[in-house]
Amino acid sequence: MIVWLLRSTYIVGLISLMVAKFLLPDFLQYGKTLKQTKVPKGINRWIHYTVPKYYFYHFYVISSCLSALTLCAYPQYVVVWLLLCHSLRRLYETLFVSVHNERSRMNWSHYVVGLWFYTTLHIILNVELYRGNIEVRFPTMALMIFCIAGWDQHENHKVLARLIKYSLPQERCFRWVCCPHYTDEILIYTSLLAASKEFMWPLIWVVASLSLSAAECQNYYGRNFGPRVPKWALLPYVL
C-alpha cells in the first residue's frame, strides 16, 4: 500500500509540474529566473510568496538526517552510504560554496516540493531495504557513474560560485550546455536504479523538473547574453 501511495504522490507531482508550466510559471522559477515584481496584494500575495533560495540547505539537512537514521539500521548497504555522502556534499556546497544574495529567492511551492522530494526519496529507500529488494553491494559501473557525476557536479558548483552574480558561466562543460550541474544530478539518480527499480520515480521527477529549470535558465541567458549562450540546455542533441 505504501509503495502505491508513494507512486501516486509522484504522479500528482508530475501533473502539478505540467499545470505550473502552462498556468503558473512563477512556481517554477527561482534565483536568476524568478522575475522581480512588486509585492502583490490579497490572495496573489500568498500565491507568489517567496523564500530565500539558500533555504535549499534545509533539503540537505533533512536528507542527511534521514540518511544517517537509515545507516543506523542498515550500515552494511553501500547505497545508504552513497546517499549520505551525496546529501552531506550538497549541504556543504549550499552552505559554504554557493553564493546567495537577498534577491535570490524561490516560490514557496518550490520549497515545499523540495521537502517532499527528499522525504519520499528516503521513504522509498527504507521500504525497499525493509522488503529486501536492495543488495548489500552496489554495481561497479553504477558506482563509477555516481562518483564521477558527484565530483563533476561539485566542480560545476564551484564554477557558478566564482561568477559575478547572474553572469554567463563559460568554464568546463558550461561551454557546451547551460546547466551541466543538472545533467550530473540526473546521472546520479540514474545510477541509483542499479540498487532498485523503484528509484525510477525520483529519477522521472528529477528529469522532468530539471529539464524545465534548464530551459528556463537557457531562456534567461538568451535574453541577456544572446549568441554566446550554448545551444543545449541540459544534454547535447537532446535538450
Summary of the structure (lengths in Angstrom):
residues: 239
radius of gyration: 18.1
end to end distance: 36.1
largest distance: 54.8
contacts: 705
relative contact order: 0.13
helix: 72%
strand: 4%
